Amino acid sequence: MVLWILLLVTISSGAYTLMARMDQLEAHSVMWGTRARLIAEAGLNLAVLSLRDPEDDQRWTPDGRPYELKYDGATIEVRVTDERGKVNINSADEETLVRLFVANDVEEDVANSLAGAILDWTDPDELVRPNGAEESEYTGAGYQVGPANREFIMVEELLQVIGMPWDLYQKMEPGLTVWSEDSLPDPAYAPVESLLALPDMTLDDAVKFVEERQSKEGNAGLSMALPSGQVAMVSGRGVTYSIVAKATLPNGVWDQIEATISLGGNENGLPYKIMRWKEGFHH
């Protein structure tokens, strides 16, 4: 009986020790993850500080190039993209949308259908344009809701458009926006994903153009020629930017924040307004 009691006590003690160890590891994981996220937020705020710098030669170039910083022993990588460099899905015409889809390996007939459905989603009427889709087409395809007949409020709404595949959306999403004013992306800031919407642009050309553009320094006077002959030149300062800030701690734990911000004070006294916020990428 004594031996059985000793065995039971040993098993119980081992179980409690294991539970205590797991709780300790979980607490450390939460602590390190929280620290990484807060440092990533610091990187985002440093990006905003740079974007508000009145000196052109001191301000970060918002074309998606990486900026690396050291803070409290951690490494922060920050990328800033001016929303003017993206395709606005509210103002892009059918030709631009079709060109973008075809450049992403979509068959031309499917590209025409997707472009028509997007335009029918944003127009206020119930008239079906060629290759488009209104309420009856959505109902016939088994959708619970039809087109909103208004502009997209966020890029993610594109997934509600009839026929839009998830994998295609994922490929295009870094180059899409609802916060720019132009119908075509500004190539001075455009990522590869949105450059594909420009005429005579191939994937190889887009990749080479971005690599060459990001190899140049500074905001002032930056100009390059596109394959079509169009000159891409930095023009003025934007208002809305997408910022990706990733913080990696010395022990390898990292977290990332993705935000779209609009410069200018808000009701809370902050120097910018948050339009979109994503976090929880920690590892």
MONORHU-V174463 format. One record per residue. PHI is phi as a letter, one per 40 degrees, with the letter a starting at -180 (999 if undefined). D_FIRST is the distance of its C-alpha to the first C-alpha in Angstrom with 2 decimals. Layout:
BEGIN
((PHI D_FIRST) (PHI D_FIRST))
END
This chain:
BEGIN
((999 0.00) (c 3.81) (c 5.39) (c 5.05) (c 6.16) (c 8.59) (c 9.78) (c 10.51) (c 12.28) (c 14.14) (c 15.34) (c 16.44) (c 18.19) (c 19.90) (c 21.10) (c 22.51) (c 24.13) (c 25.71) (c 27.01) (c 28.47) (c 30.12) (c 31.61) (c 32.91) (c 34.47) (c 36.14) (c 37.42) (c 38.84) (c 40.56) (c 41.95) (c 43.40) (c 44.78) (c 46.47) (c 47.76) (c 49.24) (c 50.87) (c 52.40) (c 53.76) (c 55.33) (c 56.95) (c 58.27) (c 59.79) (c 61.39) (c 62.93) (c 64.33) (c 65.91) (c 67.40) (c 68.97) (c 70.49) (c 71.81) (c 73.51) (c 74.96) (c 76.58) (c 78.15) (c 81.96) (c 82.60) (d 82.72) (c 81.91) (b 78.75) (c 77.40) (c 74.92) (c 76.39) (c 74.77) (b 74.92) (g 71.23) (c 71.28) (c 68.10) (b 68.12) (b 65.36) (b 64.35) (b 61.89) (a 60.17) (f 57.42) (g 56.22) (c 56.23) (b 58.77) (b 60.55) (b 62.65) (b 65.05) (b 67.44) (b 70.11) (b 72.28) (c 75.28) (c 75.12) (c 78.81) (c 77.70) (b 75.92) (c 77.21) (c 77.52) (c 76.58) (c 78.62) (b 81.88) (c 81.75) (c 84.34) (c 83.83) (c 85.22) (c 82.80) (c 79.78) (c 80.82) (c 81.36) (c 77.88) (c 76.22) (c 78.22) (c 77.32) (b 73.66) (g 74.28) (c 74.87) (d 77.49) (c 80.71) (c 80.73) (c 77.17) (c 78.13) (c 81.09) (c 78.91) (c 76.37) (c 79.16) (c 80.87) (c 77.67) (c 77.04) (c 80.59) (c 80.32) (c 77.10) (c 78.94) (c 82.34) (c 82.87) (c 84.51) (b 83.34) (c 85.77) (c 84.19) (c 85.61) (d 86.03) (g 82.60) (c 81.01) (a 78.74) (b 78.86) (d 76.98) (c 77.87) (c 76.69) (c 73.30) (c 72.93) (c 73.98) (c 71.37) (g 68.59) (c 68.26) (c 67.28) (b 69.66) (b 72.93) (c 74.62) (c 74.63) (f 78.40) (a 77.95) (c 77.18) (c 73.69) (c 71.81) (a 69.26) (c 69.15) (d 65.99) (c 68.12) (d 69.71) (c 66.72) (c 67.96) (c 71.27) (d 71.61) (g 70.99) (c 69.48) (c 66.72) (c 63.69) (c 64.08) (c 67.77) (d 67.04) (c 64.50) (c 67.13) (c 69.82) (d 67.93) (c 68.33) (b 72.10) (b 72.41) (a 73.07) (b 74.42) (b 75.53) (b 78.57) (b 82.14) (c 83.66) (c 83.66) (b 83.10) (c 80.64) (c 82.07) (c 81.61) (c 81.50) (b 77.95) (c 76.92) (c 73.76) (d 74.05) (c 72.85) (c 75.81) (c 78.43) (c 78.19) (c 79.99) (c 83.12) (c 85.95) (f 86.11) (b 82.63) (b 80.30) (c 76.67) (c 77.66) (c 80.42) (c 78.09) (c 75.47) (c 78.18) (c 79.83) (c 76.64) (c 75.84) (c 79.39) (c 79.44) (c 76.19) (c 77.50) (c 80.28) (b 79.78) (g 80.69) (c 81.85) (c 85.57) (g 87.90) (c 85.27) (a 87.02) (a 86.53) (b 88.16) (c 86.36) (d 87.13) (c 89.47) (g 91.42) (c 90.20) (c 89.60) (c 86.25) (b 86.74) (c 84.63) (b 86.33) (g 85.41) (b 82.05) (c 79.75) (b 77.89) (b 74.79) (b 72.36) (c 69.11) (b 66.75) (b 63.68) (b 61.67) (b 58.67) (b 56.66) (b 54.46) (c 52.22) (d 51.76) (c 48.23) (g 49.76) (c 48.81) (b 51.91) (a 53.22) (b 56.58) (b 58.88) (b 61.80) (a 64.34) (b 67.92) (b 69.75) (b 73.24) (c 74.82) (h 76.27) (c 74.93) (b 73.07) (c 72.44) (c 69.38) (g 71.45) (c 69.94) (c 72.41) (a 71.43) (b 70.33) (c 67.34) (c 68.43) (a 65.32) (a 61.86) (b 59.00) (a 55.84) (g 52.28) (c 52.95) (c 50.31) (a 48.36))
END
